[in-house]
């Protein structure tokens, strides 16, 4: 049976997954768009959603983050290379 997974990407890599989600793919995509808007606002304003100031380095890292949703029977595997 297909399950819905919220995906966090860093560049082309899967940085993480959340799920399975308790709702359908369409609702998940709405959540992903909302999260993307939250990140754009943080980059633009230099403040996180909780009001904390974020550094230039953190803002740069946020530029690589994307969100999405997929349907899969199993949890997609994280494939983000470890930082050295």
N, C-alpha and C positions, 0 to 999 in steps of 0.2 A: 504494500500500500504506500502511495506517495505521501510524504510529509513535507511541510513548508519549513524552510530554513532561512533565517535572516543572515545575510553574508556581509562580512567586513573585509574589504580588499585594501591592500597597500600596493599601489601600482598594479601590476598584473598578478600579484600573489594573493592567496587566501590568507588573511591575517587572523581570522577567527569566524566562528559561527555561533549563532544562538538558536536554540530550538530543540525539538520541533516546536513551532509556533502554534498557539491555540486557535489560530484563525486561518482564513484562506489566503491564497497567493495575492489577490487583489488588495486586501487589507494590509498585508505585509509590504507591498510595494508603496502604499501610502505612507506607512511608517518609515520606510527607507528614504522616501523623498523628504519627509519632515526632518529626519536626522541629518540629511545632506544640507538642508537649509540652515539647521542649527550650526553645522560646521562652517558654512559660508559666512554666517553672521559672526562667529568667533574669529575667523580670519580677518574679516572686515573691521571689526571693532577692537580686536585684541583682548577680548574678555570671553571667558568660558560661560556656559549657561548659568552657572552659580555665581557669576560676577567676579570670579578670580581672574586676575590679569595673567595672560599667557605670554610667554617669551617669543622673541622673533624665531627662535629655533623650533618651538612648538608650533607656531603658525606655519612654518615651512613644512613641517611633518604633516600637518593637517591637509595640505594641498594634495598629498598623495593618497589620502583616504577616500574610499568610495563605499557606498552601501548598495545592497541589492537583495533579491530574494530568488530562491530557486525551489523547485520541487524535486525531491529525491527520496528513495526508500531508506537511504542511510545518510548519516551525518557526513558532509563533505570534509575531507581532511585538510588541515592547515598545511600550507606549503611555503610559508614565509621563511626565507633563510634566516638563520640566527645572526644577530649582530656580533661583530668581533671588536 
